[in-house]
Amino acid sequence: MVTPRIFLTRAVERLFALFGRGLVVSMTVITIIGLSVTMAVILFINSSAPTTITITSGPKGSVFQNTAEKYKKILAREGVSVKILPSEGSIDNLKKLSDPKVAVDVGFVLGGELAGVKTNNLVSLGSISYQPLMVFYRGTPKALLSGFKGQRLDIGPEGSGTHSLALALLKLNGIEPGGDTVLVNSVTGDAVQELLDNRIDAIFVMGDSTSTTLLRQLLHTPDIHLFSFAQADGYVRRIPYLNKLELPMGALDFGKNIPADNTYLVGPTVELIARSDLHPALSDLLLDAAREVHGTPGVFKKRGEFPTPVAHEIPISPDASRYYTSGKSFLYRTFPFWLAGLVARALAVIVPIALLLIPALKMAPAIYRWRIESSIHRWYRVLLDLESDAFKHVDDPKRREELLRRLDHIESTVSKITVPAAFGDLLYGLRGHIAFVRRRLMARSGSLHGVTHQTSSDRPAPDDETDDRA
């Protein structure tokens, strides 16, 4: 029975016989060094994926904060703990992400203006949902935003996406800070109460900074109207990052018919923004969570519409692009994310090194063959010089004897050369050529000796002939 040890020993012996001990050892050393360097680079760069991530969300009770809580539960299944960092809303999230002093990895940001924030260290993982702007007001129904001119408007706290978008929309209608319209930047909860108490005329709210409980309260309060953007198509044309959203009649409460009519809203998409150094494994996990949370159908979205690789000013990350194109890789589908991330990083380093090692391994046999051939072929120059020297001194017996001794030395040295079986023809060829030169030298020496002998025997020929004649 052939044991693994015997099989391995025979395999090594066969390799030595075919390629020579030097070549096999060289190739083995090259491979081991390459793998060692690869693993060292991997361990140095990133031995494993992080197990903790920080998400900047929004105020307590906001849509953003609730979404972060859902992500936290999903990522916990993969062994990743999520720290949720409260904020004032979208713009505040963007500022935190762009500030390297703030320990945060990812956050929810409304698509649109960057508010002068530097984003060169940020990437987008794509859009995850629509975020409609809702305007609640008292009084007679209004068809245009310009109808709020001269009234008391709460446009949300500074640092929220609501505040920025409200200013942009009001400006298009000739309403700006400093005019006869009072623009208030109060906290959302206080604004709702002030609207209910008739201390302000309208409030602008979005899910990034408003509690969903307060939104439901406003929708179910008599005498409070939800503004319908009759000019929604025009706003979408003027502000590219906005989307026209339709809230069908009765969609929120069929029994009470809320809303009472088809209502048109406008709003940007919510993007999942991350630091550019976010680990690829975490990027995949976040997009998996986004697909689970936002992939279901809703009032403003179809099934599977989100997440989607739609971004605005901040570019989509390469890892997110790969995810949207081909989904999770085999490694991430099969192994735990930390192990898959390590293997993926290993492959990312091994493949380039392999591209360098493969040509090197292919060249190794050629280099080794050249080395063996050169060790044999150099004796041909010695042999040629010796043969040429022999026929220059053909009449000098001492010189010929010296050349024969040199030839003996060459033959003795060559006989000690050890080569693999694959190169045996070269060695035997050289030894055959040495014998050929020896035969020529010996033949030439014998020919000259024969001539001398014949000349000396010619001298008594006349006596012999005389005897014969006698």
C-alpha distance (Angstrom), angle and dihedral (degrees) to the residues before:
residue distance angle dihedral
M1 . . .
V2 3.77 . .
T3 3.79 109.7 .
P4 3.82 122.0 -154.3
R5 3.80 89.5 -108.7
I6 3.81 92.7 54.0
F7 3.80 90.6 45.1
L8 3.80 91.1 51.5
T9 3.80 92.1 47.0
R10 3.82 91.5 50.9
A11 3.78 91.1 46.9
V12 3.81 91.7 52.1
E13 3.81 91.7 46.8
R14 3.80 90.0 50.5
L15 3.78 91.0 50.6
F16 3.81 89.9 50.3
A17 3.79 90.2 49.2
L18 3.79 93.9 49.1
F19 3.79 101.6 39.6
G20 3.77 106.3 11.5
R21 3.75 130.3 -109.7
G22 3.80 93.1 -88.8
L23 3.81 95.3 56.3
V24 3.81 95.0 45.8
V25 3.79 91.7 48.0
S26 3.81 91.2 47.0
M27 3.80 93.6 50.8
T28 3.81 91.2 45.8
V29 3.79 91.9 50.4
I30 3.82 91.7 48.3
T31 3.81 91.1 50.9
I32 3.81 94.5 46.5
I33 3.80 92.5 47.6
G34 3.80 91.3 48.4
L35 3.80 92.9 50.7
S36 3.80 92.1 44.8
V37 3.80 92.1 51.7
T38 3.81 90.0 47.0
M39 3.78 94.1 52.7
A40 3.79 91.7 44.6
V41 3.80 90.7 53.3
I42 3.81 91.1 48.1
L43 3.78 93.4 50.1
F44 3.78 90.9 45.9
I45 3.80 95.7 48.4
N46 3.76 100.9 40.4
S47 3.75 125.8 -25.9
S48 3.79 95.2 -172.1
A49 3.77 142.4 -5.5
P50 3.82 118.4 -90.1
T51 3.78 116.8 -97.2
T52 3.81 95.3 -154.2
I53 3.78 130.1 62.4
T54 3.82 132.7 178.9
I55 3.82 121.3 -143.2
T56 3.79 122.2 -166.7
S57 3.79 106.0 -147.9
G58 3.82 127.0 161.1
P59 3.81 142.3 -92.4
K60 3.78 119.4 -33.8
G61 3.79 111.3 -78.0
S62 3.83 94.4 16.2
V63 3.79 123.2 131.2
F64 3.80 89.1 -109.6
Q65 3.79 92.3 53.1
N66 3.81 92.2 47.4
T67 3.80 90.7 49.1
A68 3.81 90.9 51.2
E69 3.81 89.3 53.2
K70 3.81 90.2 53.9
Y71 3.81 90.7 49.9
K72 3.79 89.1 50.2
K73 3.81 92.6 57.8
I74 3.82 93.1 46.6
L75 3.81 95.0 48.4
A76 3.80 90.6 46.6
R77 3.81 87.7 66.1
E78 3.81 87.9 64.0
G79 3.80 93.7 47.5
V80 3.81 95.6 -101.3
S81 3.79 117.4 130.9
V82 3.81 117.1 -147.0
K83 3.78 124.6 -149.7
I84 3.82 112.9 -158.9
L85 3.79 115.6 -148.7
P86 3.85 113.4 -160.6
S87 3.81 118.7 -135.3
E88 3.80 143.1 171.0
G89 3.79 92.1 -101.6
S90 3.79 142.4 -85.7
I91 3.81 101.4 -21.4
D92 3.79 91.7 43.5
N93 3.82 88.5 52.3
L94 3.78 90.4 51.9
K95 3.79 92.0 50.8
K96 3.79 91.8 49.6
L97 3.80 92.0 49.5
S98 3.80 92.9 49.5
D99 3.80 93.2 48.6
P100 3.83 109.3 85.5
K101 3.80 89.8 -160.4
V102 3.82 91.1 66.0
A103 3.80 114.1 82.6
V104 3.81 100.5 -132.9
D105 3.81 133.4 124.4
V106 3.79 108.2 -172.1
G107 3.78 140.2 4.7
F108 3.80 146.8 172.8
V109 3.80 114.8 -97.0
L110 3.77 129.7 175.5
G111 3.79 113.8 -121.8
G112 3.77 114.4 -111.6
E113 3.75 136.0 55.0
L114 3.77 118.3 24.2
A115 3.81 93.2 -147.9
G116 3.83 91.5 -132.5
V117 3.80 93.3 -60.6
K118 3.81 117.7 147.1
T119 3.78 108.7 -119.8
N120 3.80 103.8 173.8
N121 3.81 90.3 117.1
L122 3.82 94.1 50.3
V123 3.80 135.2 86.3
S124 3.77 132.7 -172.2
L125 3.78 123.2 -123.0
G126 3.79 89.4 -163.5
S127 3.79 138.5 -93.9
I128 3.80 117.5 -51.9
S129 3.83 105.8 -178.1
Y130 3.78 147.7 -14.0
Q131 3.79 117.7 -94.2
P132 3.81 110.4 -156.2
L133 3.77 120.9 -154.8
M134 3.82 110.5 -131.1
V135 3.78 123.7 -161.1
F136 3.81 114.9 -164.0
Y137 3.80 118.6 -170.2
R138 3.77 145.5 163.8
G139 3.76 128.1 -127.5
T140 3.75 133.2 38.4
P141 3.82 118.0 -7.3
K142 3.79 114.4 -87.9
A143 3.81 127.6 -151.8
L144 3.82 99.3 -169.9
L145 3.77 134.9 43.2
S146 3.78 89.0 -130.7
G147 3.81 86.1 69.7
F148 3.83 88.2 75.4
K149 3.79 92.4 63.4
G150 3.80 112.2 127.7
Q151 3.81 93.6 18.3
R152 3.79 133.7 110.7
L153 3.81 109.0 -94.6
D154 3.79 129.2 -177.6
I155 3.82 108.1 -153.1
G156 3.79 98.2 -179.3
P157 3.78 133.6 -100.3
E158 3.77 121.2 -48.8
G159 3.80 111.5 -98.1
S160 3.79 92.5 42.1
G161 3.79 126.9 108.2
T162 3.79 88.2 -127.9
H163 3.80 92.1 63.4
S164 3.81 93.9 49.6
L165 3.81 95.9 45.6
A166 3.83 93.5 44.1
L167 3.81 90.7 54.4
A168 3.82 90.7 49.6
L169 3.82 93.8 50.1
L170 3.80 95.1 44.0
K171 3.80 90.7 49.1
L172 3.80 89.6 57.5
N173 3.82 86.6 56.8
G174 3.79 95.0 48.7
I175 3.79 95.3 -101.2
E176 3.82 114.5 129.1
P177 3.79 137.0 156.7
G178 3.79 112.6 -81.4
G179 3.80 95.8 36.2
D180 3.77 130.7 103.5
T181 3.81 90.6 -77.3
V182 3.80 113.5 90.9
L183 3.84 110.7 -134.3
V184 3.78 113.7 -164.8
N185 3.83 125.9 -166.4
S186 3.77 100.8 -160.6
V187 3.78 131.7 150.5
T188 3.80 110.9 -83.4
G189 3.81 97.1 -119.0
D190 3.79 91.1 51.4
A191 3.81 90.6 46.8
V192 3.79 92.3 55.7
Q193 3.78 91.1 50.3
E194 3.80 91.4 46.9
L195 3.81 89.6 52.3
L196 3.77 90.6 49.4
D197 3.81 89.4 48.8
N198 3.83 90.9 48.0
R199 3.82 93.1 -119.8
I200 3.83 90.3 126.2
D201 3.81 130.5 29.7
A202 3.83 102.9 -139.8
I203 3.79 141.9 3.7
F204 3.81 130.5 -153.6
V205 3.80 112.0 -145.6
M206 3.79 138.4 173.5
G207 3.76 133.3 -179.2
D208 3.80 93.3 -108.0
S209 3.80 91.9 72.4
T210 3.81 106.3 14.5
S211 3.77 131.2 81.5
T212 3.79 113.9 -116.7
T213 3.82 87.6 -136.2
L214 3.81 90.8 60.2
L215 3.81 90.8 48.2
R216 3.80 90.8 54.5
Q217 3.80 89.8 47.3
L218 3.80 91.8 54.5
L219 3.81 93.3 46.4
H220 3.79 90.9 53.7
T221 3.81 97.0 43.8
P222 3.83 115.5 104.4
D223 3.80 117.1 -123.5
I224 3.84 90.5 23.5
H225 3.81 112.2 111.9
L226 3.79 130.7 -160.6
F227 3.80 109.2 -135.5
S228 3.82 115.5 -123.2
F229 3.79 115.0 -148.4
A230 3.79 100.4 -134.1
Q231 3.81 87.6 176.7
A232 3.80 93.5 50.9
D233 3.82 93.1 126.6
G234 3.79 90.1 55.1
Y235 3.79 94.0 48.8
V236 3.80 90.8 50.5
R237 3.81 89.8 53.1
R238 3.80 93.2 48.9
I239 3.80 97.0 42.6
P240 3.84 107.4 40.8
Y241 3.79 97.4 -163.7
L242 3.82 92.8 58.9
N243 3.80 125.2 94.8
K244 3.78 129.3 -155.1
L245 3.79 109.9 -121.5
E246 3.78 126.6 -170.3
L247 3.79 122.9 -149.9
P248 3.83 105.6 -164.6
M249 3.79 121.6 -138.8
G250 3.80 111.3 -83.5
A251 3.84 93.2 5.2
L252 3.82 93.0 129.2
D253 3.80 98.1 40.8
F254 3.80 120.4 4.0
G255 3.82 93.7 -174.2
K256 3.80 93.7 55.6
N257 3.83 93.0 29.3
I258 3.79 96.1 -123.4
P259 2.93 113.5 -155.7
A260 3.78 97.3 28.8
D261 3.83 92.6 -151.2
N262 3.78 138.3 21.6
T263 3.79 103.2 -75.3
Y264 3.81 125.3 -156.7
L265 3.77 119.9 -150.0
V266 3.78 135.1 176.8
G267 3.75 128.5 -144.2
P268 3.79 145.7 143.8
T269 3.77 127.2 -110.1
V270 3.78 121.4 -100.9
E271 3.79 113.5 -118.0
L272 3.76 126.9 -156.9
I273 3.81 102.4 -131.5
A274 3.80 122.4 -168.2
R275 3.77 140.3 176.6
S276 3.79 111.9 -92.1
D277 3.83 91.3 -118.0
L278 3.81 93.6 59.8
H279 3.80 109.0 138.9
P280 3.84 113.1 -106.4
A281 3.81 91.1 -127.1
L282 3.81 91.0 55.8
S283 3.79 90.4 46.8
D284 3.80 90.2 56.9
L285 3.79 92.3 45.8
L286 3.81 92.2 50.9
L287 3.80 92.1 49.7
D288 3.80 89.8 47.6
A289 3.79 88.4 53.1
A290 3.81 90.7 46.8
R291 3.80 90.4 51.8
E292 3.79 91.0 50.4
V293 3.81 94.4 46.2
H294 3.81 101.8 36.8
G295 3.81 102.6 26.1
T296 3.80 94.2 83.5
P297 3.83 120.3 92.6
G298 3.80 118.9 -96.0
V299 3.77 143.6 170.1
F300 3.81 92.7 -76.9
K301 3.80 102.2 24.6
K302 3.77 143.1 55.6
R303 3.79 126.2 -127.9
G304 3.79 111.4 -78.5
E305 3.82 93.6 7.6
F306 3.81 91.1 121.1
P307 2.94 142.4 89.4
T308 3.79 95.8 38.0
P309 3.84 133.4 166.6
V310 3.80 92.9 -111.7
A311 3.78 113.9 133.3
H312 3.79 135.8 162.6
E313 3.80 124.4 -161.8
I314 3.82 96.1 -11.2
P315 3.84 113.4 68.4
I316 3.78 124.7 -123.9
S317 3.79 112.5 -100.5
P318 3.84 118.6 -114.2
D319 3.81 90.2 -119.8
A320 3.82 91.4 53.4
S321 3.82 91.3 47.2
R322 3.79 89.6 53.1
Y323 3.81 90.4 48.9
Y324 3.81 93.5 51.4
T325 3.81 92.2 45.1
S326 3.79 101.3 46.7
G327 3.79 106.2 1.8
K328 3.75 122.4 -132.7
S329 3.77 114.3 -14.5
F330 3.79 123.4 -114.0
L331 3.78 89.8 -100.0
Y332 3.81 94.3 54.8
R333 3.80 91.8 44.3
T334 3.79 93.3 49.8
F335 3.80 108.0 34.0
P336 3.80 135.5 42.8
F337 3.77 109.5 -82.6
W338 3.82 95.2 -110.9
L339 3.82 92.3 53.1
A340 3.80 93.1 42.1
G341 3.79 90.1 50.6
L342 3.78 91.8 52.0
V343 3.81 92.8 48.7
A344 3.81 91.6 45.8
R345 3.79 90.9 52.3
A346 3.80 89.6 47.2
L347 3.80 91.1 53.6
A348 3.79 90.7 46.7
V349 3.80 88.8 58.9
I350 3.81 98.7 34.3
V351 3.81 96.0 53.0
P352 3.84 95.7 59.3
I353 3.79 90.9 43.5
A354 3.80 90.3 48.1
L355 3.79 89.1 53.0
L356 3.78 86.6 59.3
L357 3.79 96.7 39.9
I358 3.81 96.6 49.2
P359 3.83 94.1 62.0
A360 3.80 88.2 43.4
L361 3.80 91.4 52.3
K362 3.80 90.0 46.4
M363 3.80 90.2 51.4
A364 3.80 93.5 47.1
P365 3.85 95.0 77.5
A366 3.82 90.9 46.9
I367 3.79 91.6 49.3
Y368 3.77 91.4 45.9
R369 3.81 91.8 48.6
W370 3.80 90.0 48.7
R371 3.81 89.5 51.8
I372 3.83 92.5 50.5
E373 3.79 93.0 44.1
S374 3.80 92.4 47.5
S375 3.82 90.4 51.9
I376 3.81 88.3 56.1
H377 3.79 101.3 35.0
R378 3.79 93.6 54.7
W379 3.82 87.9 68.9
Y380 3.80 89.6 59.9
R381 3.80 89.4 65.5
V382 3.82 89.1 52.2
L383 3.81 89.8 47.1
L384 3.81 93.3 48.9
D385 3.79 92.0 48.8
L386 3.79 90.9 48.8
E387 3.82 93.1 49.9
S388 3.79 91.7 47.3
D389 3.82 90.7 49.3
A390 3.81 91.0 49.3
F391 3.76 94.5 58.2
K392 3.78 92.7 45.0
H393 3.84 88.7 60.5
V394 3.75 98.2 34.9
D395 3.81 93.2 139.3
D396 3.81 95.9 49.6
P397 3.83 110.1 89.6
K398 3.79 93.5 -171.8
R399 3.77 91.6 52.5
R400 3.78 90.8 49.5
E401 3.80 90.9 51.4
E402 3.80 89.9 51.2
L403 3.80 90.6 49.9
L404 3.79 90.9 50.6
R405 3.81 89.7 52.5
R406 3.80 89.2 50.5
L407 3.78 88.8 50.1
D408 3.80 89.9 51.5
H409 3.79 89.1 52.6
I410 3.80 91.3 49.8
E411 3.78 91.8 49.3
S412 3.81 91.3 48.1
T413 3.81 92.1 50.4
V414 3.80 94.0 46.0
S415 3.80 91.5 49.8
K416 3.81 88.3 61.4
I417 3.81 93.7 56.4
T418 3.80 112.2 110.1
V419 3.78 118.4 -153.7
P420 3.84 134.1 167.4
A421 3.77 117.8 -94.9
A422 3.80 89.9 -105.9
F423 3.83 89.4 65.8
G424 3.80 97.0 41.4
D425 3.83 92.0 107.6
L426 3.81 90.2 62.4
L427 3.79 93.3 51.4
Y428 3.79 94.3 45.2
G429 3.78 89.3 46.6
L430 3.81 90.8 54.6
R431 3.80 92.1 48.1
G432 3.78 90.1 48.8
H433 3.79 90.9 52.3
I434 3.81 90.7 49.1
A435 3.81 88.3 54.2
F436 3.80 89.2 47.4
V437 3.82 91.6 55.0
R438 3.80 90.2 46.2
R439 3.81 91.4 53.0
R440 3.79 91.0 50.2
L441 3.80 91.3 49.8
M442 3.79 92.2 46.8
A443 3.79 91.7 45.0
R444 3.79 91.0 50.4
S445 3.79 91.1 47.6
G446 3.81 91.5 47.8
S447 3.77 92.0 48.0
L448 3.77 91.9 54.0
H449 3.79 91.4 46.4
G450 3.80 90.2 50.7
V451 3.79 91.8 53.7
T452 3.83 92.1 52.7
H453 3.76 92.2 48.5
Q454 3.77 92.5 49.8
T455 3.82 91.9 50.0
S456 3.78 92.9 53.5
S457 3.82 91.2 48.9
D458 3.76 91.8 52.4
R459 3.75 92.2 66.5
P460 3.92 99.2 76.0
A461 3.76 92.0 42.0
P462 3.85 94.3 104.4
D463 3.83 91.3 55.2
D464 3.73 90.8 51.2
E465 3.72 91.7 48.1
T466 3.82 89.6 48.8
D467 3.76 89.9 51.7
D468 3.73 90.4 50.1
R469 3.70 92.4 49.7
A470 3.80 89.0 49.3
